[in-house]
Amino acid sequence: MVLDRVERGERFACVEYTTVLTQALNAVRIPARPISLFRADYHAGLGTGHAVTEAWIDDLGKWALLDGQNGAVWRDADGVPLGVLELHRRHLAGDRPEFTGSGPNFNAADAGEWFSYFHAFSVTGALAWSAGPYVPIMEVSRVIRSQRLADTDADFVPDLAAISTGVTDQDGAAVVFHSEHPYAEGFVVTNADGTGTGAINLDRERPLPLGGPGGTHRLTVATRTSYGTLTAHPLHYVVR
């Protein structure tokens, strides 16, 4: 265990900070993943990579990058933490945001150096992408492993608050809800007027009351997790 070795006085680099932070967040049921960052010369230079954590923050409805080694985050003009894709795009545009943090390793004066690592990035060991030529080699000698290489960055920021729907037959028409949130336990469904709130388990059917009056019916649906209910989404269906 990394923490056991820390107690014995050992020191570690960004990879170990990222491992501990990512696993700690997942242990308290906050979706988190390790991210590998690369400077422009990552395939041929030295010291060209950095490891960080990205966490899905339900209250913000977005991904936020957390630099465990530096005890730092990057924030926009409103103070909202930025995610890795946002930081990558800002790096390409030369628009460096605020670098804030605390702890013995944090030094605001180093912001420019750390920002240079957002030239390229991947979900460590899982997903890499490139809109053009891609070099899967790190510092001449190591292969950058990934399970999938994508040609678009859209897959990097899945909306974990999103809800997919389907229609099935359950002794009549019924709707089925599904969430990609890793800690989703079910859904809270409420009529648009605030009445009729009910809980539904994952991938279970909710009958549609088609025998009532015609017209548009409005509901809200929100993913339910062990530590709270996420933002509700509107659902409209029409009875003719």
C-alpha positions in Angstrom: 0.0 0.0 0.0 1.2 3.5 -0.9 0.0 5.0 2.4 1.9 2.3 4.4 5.1 3.2 2.6 4.4 6.9 3.2 4.3 6.2 6.9 7.7 4.7 6.6 9.0 7.9 5.2 9.1 7.2 1.5 8.3 9.9 -1.1 6.3 9.5 -4.2 5.6 11.2 -7.5 2.4 12.3 -9.3 1.4 8.7 -10.3 1.1 7.6 -6.6 -0.7 10.8 -5.6 -3.2 10.2 -8.4 -3.7 6.5 -7.4 -4.5 7.4 -3.8 -6.7 10.3 -4.6 -8.7 8.5 -7.3 -9.3 5.4 -5.2 -10.2 7.5 -2.1 -12.8 9.4 -4.1 -14.3 6.2 -5.5 -14.3 4.7 -2.0 -16.7 7.5 -0.9 -18.7 7.0 -4.1 -17.5 10.0 -6.1 -16.8 8.9 -9.7 -13.1 9.6 -10.4 -10.6 8.4 -12.9 -6.8 8.8 -13.5 -5.8 11.1 -16.3 -2.4 11.1 -18.1 -1.2 14.6 -19.3 1.5 15.2 -21.9 3.6 18.1 -23.0 4.1 18.8 -26.7 7.4 16.9 -26.9 6.1 13.9 -24.9 7.2 11.3 -27.5 10.8 12.4 -27.6 11.6 14.5 -24.5 12.1 13.8 -20.8 9.9 14.7 -17.9 7.1 15.3 -20.3 4.2 13.6 -18.5 2.1 14.3 -15.5 -0.7 12.3 -13.7 -3.8 13.8 -12.2 -7.3 12.8 -11.1 -10.6 13.9 -12.7 -13.8 13.6 -10.6 -17.4 14.0 -11.6 -18.9 16.6 -9.2 -22.7 16.1 -9.0 -23.4 19.5 -7.6 -21.7 21.1 -10.6 -22.9 18.6 -13.1 -19.4 18.4 -14.7 -15.9 16.9 -14.5 -13.3 18.7 -12.5 -9.5 18.1 -12.6 -7.8 17.6 -9.2 -4.0 17.6 -9.1 -3.1 15.5 -6.1 0.6 16.1 -6.1 0.2 19.9 -6.1 -3.0 19.9 -4.0 -4.4 22.1 -6.7 -7.3 22.8 -9.1 -7.6 25.1 -12.2 -10.6 27.5 -12.1 -12.5 29.7 -14.6 -13.3 33.3 -14.0 -16.2 32.4 -11.9 -14.2 30.1 -9.6 -15.6 26.9 -11.0 -13.1 24.0 -11.3 -12.2 23.1 -14.9 -12.0 19.6 -16.4 -9.2 18.2 -18.5 -10.9 18.8 -21.9 -11.6 22.4 -21.0 -8.0 22.8 -19.9 -6.7 21.2 -23.1 -8.7 23.6 -25.2 -7.5 26.6 -23.2 -3.9 25.4 -23.6 -4.3 25.3 -27.3 -5.7 28.8 -27.2 -3.0 30.1 -24.9 -5.6 31.0 -22.3 -4.2 30.0 -18.9 -6.8 30.0 -16.1 -6.2 30.5 -12.4 -4.1 27.8 -10.6 -5.2 27.5 -6.9 -4.2 25.1 -4.2 -2.6 24.5 -0.8 -0.1 22.2 0.8 3.6 21.8 0.9 3.9 21.0 -2.9 1.8 23.9 -4.1 3.5 26.9 -5.7 1.4 29.3 -7.7 4.5 30.6 -9.5 4.8 27.2 -11.2 1.4 27.5 -13.0 3.0 28.0 -16.4 5.1 24.9 -16.1 2.1 22.7 -15.0 -0.1 24.2 -17.7 2.2 23.1 -20.4 1.2 19.5 -19.7 -2.3 20.0 -21.2 -1.0 19.7 -24.7 -2.5 16.2 -24.9 -4.2 13.8 -22.5 -5.7 10.4 -22.1 -7.8 8.4 -19.6 -5.0 6.4 -18.2 -4.9 2.9 -19.7 -8.4 3.2 -21.1 -9.0 5.9 -23.8 -6.7 7.9 -26.0 -7.8 10.2 -28.8 -6.3 12.3 -31.6 -7.9 14.3 -34.3 -4.8 13.8 -36.4 -1.6 11.7 -36.3 -1.1 10.0 -33.0 2.2 8.9 -31.4 1.6 6.1 -28.8 5.2 6.4 -27.5 6.2 8.2 -24.3 9.7 9.6 -24.0 11.1 7.4 -26.7 11.0 4.1 -24.8 7.5 3.4 -23.4 4.2 2.5 -25.1 1.2 4.6 -24.0 -1.4 1.8 -23.4 -5.0 2.4 -24.2 -8.0 0.1 -24.7 -9.4 2.3 -27.4 -8.2 5.1 -29.7 -10.9 7.6 -30.6 -10.8 10.3 -33.3 -13.1 12.7 -31.3 -12.8 14.1 -27.8 -16.6 13.7 -27.2 -16.2 10.4 -25.3 -13.9 12.0 -22.8 -16.6 13.9 -21.0 -19.6 11.6 -20.5 -22.5 13.4 -18.8 -23.1 11.2 -15.8 -26.3 13.2 -14.9 -27.8 12.2 -18.3 -30.7 9.7 -18.4 -31.6 7.5 -21.3 -35.1 6.2 -21.9 -36.8 3.4 -23.8 -40.4 2.2 -24.3 -41.5 -1.3 -23.6 -44.7 -3.4 -23.1 -45.5 -4.2 -19.5 -49.2 -5.1 -19.7 -49.4 -1.8 -21.6 -47.0 0.9 -22.6 -44.2 1.6 -20.1 -41.0 3.6 -20.0 -37.6 2.3 -18.9 -34.9 4.6 -17.5 -31.1 4.0 -17.5 -28.1 6.0 -16.2 -24.4 5.6 -16.8 -23.6 7.1 -13.4 -21.5 4.3 -11.8 -23.2 4.7 -8.4 -26.8 5.1 -9.7 -29.3 3.2 -7.5 -32.5 4.2 -9.3 -34.6 7.2 -10.2 -37.0 9.7 -8.7 -40.0 10.5 -11.0 -42.3 13.4 -10.2 -45.2 14.9 -12.1 -44.5 18.4 -13.4 -46.9 19.9 -10.8 -44.8 18.4 -8.0 -47.2 15.5 -7.2 -46.9 11.8 -7.6 -43.2 11.5 -6.6 -42.1 7.9 -6.8 -38.8 5.8 -6.8 -37.9 3.4 -9.5 -35.0 1.0 -9.5 -32.5 0.9 -12.3 -33.8 -0.4 -15.7 -37.3 -1.1 -14.3 -40.5 -0.2 -16.1 -42.8 2.7 -15.2 -46.3 2.3 -16.8 -47.5 5.2 -18.8 -51.1 6.0 -17.9 -52.4 6.1 -21.5 -56.1 5.7 -20.5 -56.3 9.3 -19.1 -57.0 12.5 -20.9 -55.2 13.1 -24.2 -52.5 15.7 -24.7 -49.0 16.3 -23.4 -48.0 14.8 -20.1 -45.0 16.2 -18.3 -42.7 14.5 -15.7 -39.3 15.1 -14.2 -36.8 12.3 -13.8 -33.6 12.4 -11.6 -30.9 9.8 -11.0 -30.8 8.6 -7.4 -27.5 7.8 -5.7 -26.5 6.8 -2.2 -25.4 10.4 -1.3 -28.2 12.4 -3.0 -30.5 12.9 -6.0 -29.0 14.5 -9.1 -30.5 17.2 -11.3 -33.9 16.4 -12.6 -34.6 16.2 -16.3 -38.0 16.9 -18.0 -39.8 14.1 -19.8 -42.8 14.8 -22.0 -45.1 12.3 -23.7 -48.2 12.7 -25.8 -51.4 10.7 -25.6 -53.6 10.9 -28.7 
